């Protein structure tokens, strides 16, 4: 114990074995015996992250663990903490972008795209493509043409297959097969009910028809749908048979595809469709029904008159066949035309 004359005492503790061991460790790490400065928490974290990033496999596992940890942490947060967390995240991202923008490494946003810029880009691509085609050899042109023809043929075959499948689907839905399921445990029970109903129906045809019509009209909607699957409908639903609607739409689509064509085969097919539909004269009396099938007013008229629509209509200013024959004979004369050796 010592007194320095200023009114307080200074106690000095002699070094222990532990202090001597610590001094020896510092001396071994620092040969000159200098005292190490302790690292800050931020620097320790940076060193820790750099050590993890140096190992790719370890860094990948670390990222998976951190994502899971943050996800669990966010799920357990309250609404007030979530709002505070979002605000801090926005501020952190803003500072990060400002730092990157100052460094010049932040990617700029795309410029506004206008019609003028699009046209310039198209013109640039067009000129580059023209130059590329001009540099091609004849062999490259031949290979490209073969590849294009092959792709076109495959695409056309796929479209035809798609059309065939669509047509098959239409036909299958238009004419459904009899998919009846056994609703009775035995045929005997079904026949017993049929006989009892048959005995209760009047013998007169008109009365029997009235009873059956009334019975069908009073059935439930679910029962009507099952009867419709078996092509059994009541008078009220006769006009709404899906088979008739689909057949009419199919005829209308076919007529629409044949209208712009003027070949002999297309006109003949159109005439055959009109002749098939014109079997009943009263069908053409209603304008709405003609429009539903896609025919005009003159087509059924010509069919009913016995004309064939695949013959082209003659022009009013056309020459008579006799005049055409006379003109041809005149120019075939030897004193008018000179015959060539190859003729």
ABEGO torsion letter per residue (X at the ends): XBBAGAGBBBBBBBBBAAAAAAAAAAAAABAAGBBBBBBBAAAAAAAAAAAAAABAAAAAAAAAAAAAAAAAAAAABBAAAAAAAAAAAAAAAAAAAAAAAAAGABBBBBBBBBAAAAAAAAAAAAAAAAAAAAABBAAAAAAAAAAAAAAAAAAAAAAAAAAAAAAAAAAAAABBBBBBBBABABAAAAAAAAAAAAAABBABAAAAAAAAAAAAAABBAAAAAAAAAAGBBBAAAAAABAAAAAAAAAAAAAAAAAAABABAAAAAAAAAAAAAAAABAAAAABAAAAAAAGBBAAAAAAAAAGBBAABBBBBAABBBAAAAAAAAAAAABAAABBBBAAX
